[in-house]
Amino acid sequence: MKNQLVKFIATGLCSGYLKPWPGTWGTIPAWLIAFFLVKGNLFILLAVTVATLFISIWSSGAAEDMLGHDSRKIVIDEWAGMFVALLFVEYSREGYLIAFFAFRAFDVIKLPPASQFEKLPRGWGVTMDDIAAGVYANIFTHAVLWAIANYGELWAN
């Protein structure tokens, strides 16, 4: 029973079993939770982010024993990274979509130190590279939204 629960959580409610691109499929539920349930409430988003971070470290580490080292099916780390990418982002469809695509890009690219974080042991290594990708995506999203707000009229003409 415990193993099934660990797999269910680590695979992002089984979204990590979807093909192709389990990481992208696994990110979608987190985005949907943030957009439709959290709805920009910073206090709730912070609580969900912190809780998901610790749940990811625990469950991904435990799931490695069943699914393999940093298995592509383990996507709870994408949830944690996606929530980080959305922190302090204006609650809007555009802002949240920019954060989603930026997170997926930075998660794939793995700019340093994200690539080094993968070398951490067990759940820490699985999770922390996605947290780094979330930080990069968050900064990128804020920069894009700032540029649109300040220079958007230049592109409209």
Secondary structure by P-SEA (a helix, b strand, c coil): caaaaaaaaaaccccccccccaaaaaaaaaaaaaacccccaaaaaaaaaaaaaaaaaaaaaaaccccccccccccaaaaaaaaaaaccccccaaaaaaaaaaaaaaaaaccaaaaaaaaccccccccaaaaaaaaaaaaaaaaaaaaaaaccccccc
